[in-house]
């Protein structure tokens, strides 16, 4: 993403396209079955935003079309668990570990769209995206509409980690 989005955050939508159910395709298997993700990405492009959040068949937050998603509420970092039908990301795992090292509570649990909209902060993680703030969901601001303190700290910490000797081991 452009540097401006790391500085100011990004807008996303919640897609109408639902994530493929974990009962249909084990999300631990990284396959080329991305049709649902592509359809959701087209929804995002049509809405004029770079990314879309996908719900699972239960109507809860799963992940984005190419990144995992997190929210921050009351200084707790919350992300959908693997039972939400997500593809478990390496960057997701690293960020959760770094958050714990910073003394933050990290919780994996189901997240509803309303809970996400009520978050203090929201961010995405991915190999290419690293850690990037979401400041607007479906035209509604997340928190104060700016990159949050915890998201900014996690991005800095992640970048320090990836350029250190720790990342090699």
C-alpha positions, 0 to 999 in steps of 0.5 A: 500500500502507499505510504499515505495509507500507513500514515493515515489509515485506509478505508474498507468495506464489509463485503456481501461475498461470504468467505468459503466455509471451513466445512467446504475447504479447510482454511489451513490449506493455502490453495488457488481457490480464491474466487470468493476473495476476488469477488469481494475485492471487486466489491471493494474496488467498485466502492472505491476502497482498497480492501474488503472484510469478508464474513464467514457463514455465521455472519462473523468477521473472518478476514480480508481478501488478502490480509488477516484482521485485528481490532483493539478494544480497551487496549486488548488486541482481538482477532478472529480465531482459526475456527472463523474460517481464516487462512492463518498468516505468518505475519498474523502469528508474528504480530500476535507474538510481538503484541504479547511481548509488548505486554498486550492481551491478545485474544482469538475469538469470534467478532461480529461486524457491530463489535468491529465497528465499535472498536477503538482501532482496527488493523490488517496484517499480511506479508505485503501489507505488514501492519496497516490501520483501518480508519473507516469501515463502510463510511463509519470512522473506526475510533477517532478516525486516525491511526491508533496508538497500538496499531502504530506501535505494532507497525514500528515493532514489526518493522524493527523485528523484520530488519533484526537478526530475530527474524532470521531465526 
